[in-house]
Amino acid sequence: MNARIEDYALISDLETAAMVGRDGSVDWLCLPRFDSPACLAALLGTAGNGRWRLAPVSGGTCARRSYRPDTLVLDSVWQTPTGTVRVTDLMPPRADVPCLVRVVEGLSGTVDLRSELRLRFHQGRVVPWVRDAGHCTVAVAGPDAVWLGAEGSVRDRGDADATVWDFTVTAGRRLALTLGWTPSHRPGPPAPLSVPAETAVKETSAFWRGWAGRCRYRGPWREAVVRSLITLKALTYAPTGAIVAAPTTSLPGSIGGARNFDYRFCWLRDSSRTLSCLLRSGYHDEAAAWLDWLMRAVAGDPADLQSVYGVKGQRLLPETEAPWLAGYEGSRPVRFGTSAVGCFQLDVYGEVMDTLWLSLRAGIALPAHVWDLVESLMGFLLRHWREPDQGMWQADGPPRQFVHSKIMAWVAADRAVRMAALLGRNGPCAQWRVMRDEVHRQVCREGYDPARRSFVQSYGAPGLDASVLLVPRVGFLPGRDERVRATVRALGRLDHGGFLRRYGADGSSPQQQAGGEGAFVSCTLWYADALAATGDRRQAREVFERVLAVRNDVGLLAEQWDPGSGRQLGNAPKAFSHIALVETAFALSPASAWSERGPVTPAR
């Protein structure tokens, strides 16, 4: 049986990440990047697909675990009949190559432990050639080499297809194991293996505490906000500033279902909310890095704008399946790569324009060619905004006139007009104003159903969709508008055990699949935001605290929550969920240190 999704904690070196279970097993690790092939893939299969378990020989799960305050350093405490031991897991921020450090410390008595490392390269498939390299063990397959070293006395028990070390710790004794990756053509072990574990723990802890200390939020939910921001930072690919949607692939929205997708990439639909979250929280440099990645990724013909890109801005992300992996609790197929690059999504144009507008207001220096990009994107939208698309959720079936997509087309025109005024540019602003007004009239006429008293999912269809909760946030209509109030009341029908589904469960939505799915964390938080915008802050707070209560024991959220089974579902941890959490905390706090307005920096 696979561990529950909420049983996993995240550690990261800002270029890749590992998922550590409560049973002491690292069941997911891609090296050297988030989107590289997995070398530990038990998360999507069995132990035979690769894992690194470090735990007492007596077995079981840890008694308690937590991140050290304001860090991504994980402590797991095990209580056994003969003693107590603590395992500390971390990935030092990368200087050269990735490395994972596991420190064992005896707290009381005597505890026998076992480290069992089963490496399986190429998505849990290829058994490497393992050999003794003196002070460490090295496993090689194709372009990859993984080195395992020990700081302290351990005994290699030997195994046909695993590296197994047995050792005993007593109170006060400390021992460390370090796993490092290098390209297989590089000679010798990586430098991090020679760094004392105590040094790695201290420096990594100091890095995260220093970073968390910059957070400007001082409201009532600071612990949750800081943990979400640390998670967002952990999902950042530092060399480019890109932020992946999640570090995992193919964790299902419905156990046993087939809608299992790879989220180790960067979606433009998250763009403006990511930037807003970082700016509000005081992380100007990270926001600027995200903007730089975005500008590089979208360069080119606006007709070729994709909804998703790789961490380096790659456009080609071919989707393949891994039939040798059984899938999480039998949920197949297991996918690597994404076909979403081929979806036409009108909303991404609004996301990009809103991101540029937010950057301009915050004083982030924009490149000289930004105005050329604005005119290019708006030129495309002027010609194509009336066309149907696949919508925010990348709907199955034929394209439709999705209301949220049209609202985001309005956002694009609105932000373009505002940017022109701030920068003193003329351009075709008159055309953009005409488009903005026309889109607004059309959405209010075709996208609002007077009978249902709600904005709906698409023109001419009665289905409800949580994406229309963003109407007041993007400024399309104010929260006091009766149509917004009525829509918020109507969207309460998407309730699923106190949380919100993405869309109606009555089958009217083209996305609705057999077997359904859980409630979406981000949609539930949008509901709280919309309630606050309409003046119902008491209910908004209740909804928000309901979400806080379903975080796992170390404060992480997946994409979805299933109230029926009381389980997290979907890829985890999900950046969108944590971004929404931070945004809602700011919206509901009595005061904030962040100001929406910042100095305008001329284009360079």
Summary of the structure (lengths in Angstrom):
residues: 604
radius of gyration: 24.6
end to end distance: 55.9
largest distance: 77.9
contacts: 2198
relative contact order: 0.11
helix: 35%
strand: 23%
